[in-house]
Amino acid sequence: MRTLKYSRQRESIMEFLRGRDDHPTADTVYMNIRRVYPNISLGTVYRNLSLLASLGEITRITCEDGADRFDAVTKPHYHVFCRRCGRVEDLPLAWSREADEEAAGLYRGRIEGHSTCFFGVCAQCLENEAGEEENEKNSLTAMA
């Protein structure tokens, strides 16, 4: 394993991620870290996030929304992406080692793991949607 020179900024990024469960983007990490280190550049944050992900210290979550998300939890686990608000949440579904084993039997190369993205609508968006429908119904009733 590669030995890195200690960096207060990198440690600050790690601490920030450990205190979150919302899987922030690099931009969100940057906006928060620069409160502590006002002179830090966005490029420095991106480089440190990429380095930490390549070393397995954090998890990079990439799916179709375009912006990578970052997670301090490195144990394999699944995520759900809300198609309405973009929220990323952990899904407490048992990790499937069988998927890796089955893929390894079908692939002539080496399978090193898998990533699965689940998509849906989060509970908060569903509640907001229900509230909006109720308001529309009340407005229509009041008009009648």
C-alpha positions as a printed NumPy array, in Angstrom:
array([[  0.   ,   0.   ,   0.   ],
       [  1.175,   3.473,  -0.843],
       [  2.31 ,   5.673,   2.047],
       [  1.135,   9.255,   1.815],
       [  2.522,  12.346,   3.392],
       [  0.051,  13.618,   5.986],
       [ -2.196,  16.422,   4.76 ],
       [ -4.457,  18.46 ,   7.052],
       [ -6.668,  19.26 ,   4.086],
       [ -7.03 ,  15.586,   3.133],
       [ -7.765,  14.678,   6.743],
       [-10.359,  17.438,   6.875],
       [-12.027,  16.009,   3.768],
       [-12.1  ,  12.556,   5.377],
       [-13.578,  13.913,   8.606],
       [-16.217,  15.814,   6.643],
       [-17.251,  12.652,   4.788],
       [-17.287,  10.558,   7.982],
       [-19.795,  12.988,   9.475],
       [-22.223,  12.744,   6.564],
       [-24.659,  10.165,   5.278],
       [-25.939,  12.144,   2.288],
       [-23.13 ,  11.177,  -0.115],
       [-22.014,  14.698,  -1.1  ],
       [-20.632,  15.762,  -4.464],
       [-17.114,  17.18 ,  -4.802],
       [-18.644,  20.665,  -5.042],
       [-20.445,  20.187,  -1.725],
       [-17.242,  18.931,  -0.109],
       [-15.382,  21.947,  -1.506],
       [-17.951,  24.487,  -0.281],
       [-17.736,  23.057,   3.235],
       [-13.972,  22.476,   3.414],
       [-13.205,  26.005,   2.28 ],
       [-14.888,  27.282,   5.454],
       [-11.936,  25.776,   7.305],
       [ -9.343,  26.268,   4.558],
       [-10.412,  29.399,   2.642],
       [ -7.5  ,  29.143,   0.207],
       [ -8.147,  25.539,  -0.828],
       [ -8.894,  25.137,  -4.524],
       [-11.624,  23.04 ,  -6.092],
       [ -8.869,  21.178,  -7.947],
       [ -7.21 ,  20.224,  -4.652],
       [-10.501,  18.833,  -3.351],
       [-11.05 ,  16.855,  -6.578],
       [ -7.49 ,  15.479,  -6.514],
       [ -7.786,  14.434,  -2.864],
       [-11.181,  12.804,  -3.392],
       [ -9.811,  10.892,  -6.4  ],
       [ -6.732,   9.853,  -4.461],
       [ -8.744,   8.705,  -1.435],
       [-11.109,   6.751,  -3.693],
       [ -8.23 ,   5.088,  -5.579],
       [ -6.684,   4.052,  -2.247],
       [ -9.988,   2.588,  -1.033],
       [-10.261,   5.095,   1.821],
       [-13.614,   6.363,   0.505],
       [-16.144,   5.143,  -2.035],
       [-16.867,   6.995,  -5.275],
       [-20.493,   6.538,  -6.353],
       [-21.059,   7.064, -10.053],
       [-24.422,   6.777, -11.726],
       [-26.339,   8.499, -14.46 ],
       [-27.009,  11.822, -12.73 ],
       [-23.538,  12.962, -13.814],
       [-22.009,  14.153, -10.532],
       [-19.915,  11.62 ,  -8.623],
       [-20.858,  11.27 ,  -4.972],
       [-18.525,  10.296,  -2.154],
       [-19.049,   8.057,   0.851],
       [-16.769,   7.386,   3.83 ],
       [-18.278,   3.899,   4.149],
       [-16.048,   1.563,   2.148],
       [-17.763,  -1.697,   3.032],
       [-19.692,  -2.835,  -0.075],
       [-23.281,  -1.622,   0.061],
       [-26.014,  -0.409,  -2.265],
       [-27.455,   3.044,  -2.889],
       [-30.758,   4.455,  -4.118],
       [-30.903,   7.619,  -6.232],
       [-34.046,   9.741,  -6.055],
       [-35.005,  10.762,  -9.588],
       [-36.855,  13.836,  -8.295],
       [-34.466,  15.576,  -5.888],
       [-31.167,  13.78 ,  -6.565],
       [-30.799,  12.502,  -2.99 ],
       [-28.567,   9.435,  -2.591],
       [-29.347,   7.095,   0.277],
       [-27.907,   3.828,   1.54 ],
       [-30.096,   0.79 ,   0.902],
       [-29.896,  -1.817,   3.684],
       [-29.88 ,  -4.731,   1.246],
       [-27.433,  -7.586,   1.794],
       [-24.465,  -7.346,  -0.569],
       [-24.49 , -10.094,  -3.209],
       [-21.201, -11.932,  -3.459],
       [-23.022, -14.415,  -5.656],
       [-23.311, -11.759,  -8.369],
       [-19.506, -11.451,  -8.468],
       [-19.1  , -15.23 ,  -8.548],
       [-21.659, -15.686, -11.326],
       [-20.102, -12.87 , -13.365],
       [-16.649, -14.424, -12.872],
       [-17.958, -17.665, -14.359],
       [-19.204, -15.828, -17.443],
       [-16.273, -13.475, -17.985],
       [-12.908, -14.494, -19.407],
       [-11.134, -11.74 , -17.485],
       [-11.095, -11.062, -13.744],
       [-14.14 ,  -9.713, -11.92 ],
       [-13.111,  -7.408,  -9.076],
       [-16.534,  -6.347,  -7.868],
       [-19.765,  -4.772,  -8.982],
       [-21.768,  -1.607,  -8.624],
       [-25.527,  -1.464,  -8.798],
       [-27.594,   1.707,  -8.863],
       [-31.206,   1.604,  -7.759],
       [-33.463,   4.447,  -8.83 ],
       [-36.753,   5.616,  -7.386],
       [-38.444,   8.42 ,  -5.499],
       [-37.425,   9.107,  -1.892],
       [-39.895,   9.245,   0.999],
       [-39.601,  13.04 ,   1.315],
       [-40.449,  13.574,  -2.373],
       [-43.397,  11.177,  -2.059],
       [-44.661,  13.158,   0.939],
       [-44.246,  16.431,  -0.972],
       [-46.071,  14.935,  -3.947],
       [-48.957,  13.796,  -1.73 ],
       [-49.152,  17.271,  -0.162],
       [-49.218,  18.922,  -3.587],
       [-52.016,  16.605,  -4.744],
       [-53.988,  17.389,  -1.592],
       [-53.53 ,  21.149,  -2.153],
       [-54.702,  20.819,  -5.771],
       [-57.733,  18.851,  -4.654],
       [-58.585,  21.486,  -2.029],
       [-58.154,  24.29 ,  -4.588],
       [-60.495,  22.574,  -7.023],
       [-63.052,  21.992,  -4.268],
       [-62.894,  25.65 ,  -3.235],
       [-63.479,  26.761,  -6.849],
       [-66.592,  24.62 ,  -7.217]])
